[in-house]
Amino acid sequence: NRDVFHPGATIFDILPKEYANEKLMSCGRLDKDSQGMLILTNDGDFSNSLTHPRSDITKIYIVTLRARFDPKNIPLMLNGIVDDGETLIVEKVRLIETNDPNSSSVEVHLNQGKKREIRRMFAACGYLVHRLKRVQIGKLKLKNLKPGHIKVLDELEICKLFSNNAL
């Protein structure tokens, strides 16, 4: 069942059978506790051009916290936070207004993709990430695709991946 992920499952475990022999690879990653847009391809050059840091392609995430996010943390995140010898930095952070006094939603823009970078940054600011969802790569938005479902991209959508005017 494509809608149910079992422990240890990967994206390749839920692909429809018609893609089983495509030798697909993931362009980037989402950790087991994250969700959202993930691009698969059978073209190594395409994958490299989409994921290499010099491509400078913005990825946008919605981060949900079970606490109120203090906007004074935004300059820290924009200037970089050192964690485990690595400088973690975001391109943009925007607090999304919610009516819940016990939680926050924050939009985060990244141009790189270090392991668990967003979770590590929020932890350094004293927050535990409750939910992390990638909603956009370049100008291509996730829209209404449900978890576990796929969409084959057309030429215009592929071009949107490489359009970095995501702001």
Stockholm file with secondary structure:
# STOCKHOLM 1.0

chainA/1-167         NRDVFHPGATIFDILPKEYANEKLMSCGRLDKDSQGMLILTNDGDFSNSLTHPRSDITKIYIVTLRARFDPKNIPLMLNGIVDDGETLIVEKVRLIETNDPNSSSVEVHLNQGKKREIRRMFAACGYLVHRLKRVQIGKLKLKNLKPGHIKVLDELEICKLFSNNAL
#=GR chainA/1-167 SS CTTCCCTTCCGGGSSCGGGTTSCCEEESCCCTTCEECCEEESCHHHHHHHHSGGGCCCEEEEEEESSCCCTTHHHHHHHCEEETTEEECCSEEEEECCSCTTCEEEEEEESSCCTTHHHHHHHHTTCCEEEEEEEEETTEECTTCCTTCCCCCCHHHHHHHTCCCCC
#=GC SS_cons         CTTCCCTTCCGGGSSCGGGTTSCCEEESCCCTTCEECCEEESCHHHHHHHHSGGGCCCEEEEEEESSCCCTTHHHHHHHCEEETTEEECCSEEEEECCSCTTCEEEEEEESSCCTTHHHHHHHHTTCCEEEEEEEEETTEECTTCCTTCCCCCCHHHHHHHTCCCCC
//
